[in-house]
Amino acid sequence: MNKSVWYISKYAVIPGDGIPTRQYFFSKYIARNNYDVTLFSSKSAGIKNCKVKGIARKKKIDGLNHILINGPEISLGFSVKRIFSWVIFEALLFISPFFLKPKKPDVIIVSSLSLLTVITGFLFKKIYKAKLIFEVRDIWPLTIVELKNLSPKNPFVFLLGKIEKFGYKHADFIVGTMPGLNIHIQNLIDKKIRFESIPMGIDTEFYNHPKKISSEIINQLPKDKFIVGYAGSIGIANCVNEIVEAAEKLENINTNIFFAVIGEGSEKAKLEKRAETMKNIVFLPGVPKEEIQNFLVLCDLLLNPWQDKEIYKYGVSPNKWIDYMYAEKPVIISYNGYKTIINEAKCGEFIPANKPELLAEKILEYSEKSSKELKQIGQNGKDYLMKNLTYNTLAGKYIDIIKSL
């Protein structure tokens, strides 16, 4: 047996508790390479109808050990209750090894959020004389400063900033889902760091079993039009209003183009009201992730608009791009940040953010491409995904890092 690895992430989810997450997939494939892997996560990760007695639930799944730390049920979004659940998680996490006795770690991977976990990870590093990998999936507190308009002088933001720098300084290796994270880190600390970008990926064992989508949704999509799709949350940050604006501009220009938006969110009702007289767009109810692929394959072109925010200069790695590429469809991303994956795969293109007129022009341009050309662009994305972004392949990068420590 090779090294023992603890992978700690409050928001990790395993099959049976919900939609499995990145941390589970990595843990599974690292374990398959003869490592003893223990994945720690929290019941407060949006897991419903799951009873945990005492401090935690311990179980074996797919060759790895999973420890689910007890905690309160919380809703998604930034709230005081969510922050409180961070504290509960860290307290129970710290004492859990003394009761559940997982194998002593050689390497500890701490995956934010919560940022507080990097402190617990550091304490474990000292107690067990282990190496610490700090995985950053969301740059806090910069994200809430820019997207939630909090002041950098806010005491909570100030504290998180101190914790973030602490993690960077004391980690033996830093992994980021965003390719330019190292630039952000070097702007904060003067220590030389070891860094690797490992983006979001795909687990073919999970994707190979999509569930059927309801006929009620399928029947709302026309059979003889060029369908432009969006799947995901419909909040302020998701800029779905730009899609509606593009639909408005094209309504009287090309009646063959039809827009389909599937998902839920705080802006949905307002956008539905705005589009209620439009004949070229439909808003569909959100569906479980396992059904999304059966919606995406019915589309001819897929969209993902982003806000124009400074934080994106370090890059992003959203699950949405993975879903879109797997569906073998061309993709248009309205985005001003660090460009990666889509351009490398040649499966679509980036256009400037907050330009609905340009978005409409690009949609019109793609609608005039031949089915053969559209199919090739979509196939480029699927080919790139399967070659470079399977979790089995990406886990190899993690294993190389572990071996180097």
Beta strands, then each sheet from edge to edge (+ up, - down):
strand 1: 4-8
strand 2: 36-42
strand 3: 56-61
strand 4: 64-69
strand 5: 107-112
strand 6: 131-136
strand 7: 173-176
strand 8: 195-197
strand 9: 226-231
strand 10: 257-262
strand 11: 281-284
strand 12: 301-305
strand 13: 331-334
strand 14: 348-351
sheet 1: 3+ 4- 2- 1- 5- 6- 7- 8-
sheet 2: 11+ 10+ 9+ 12+ 13+ 14+
end
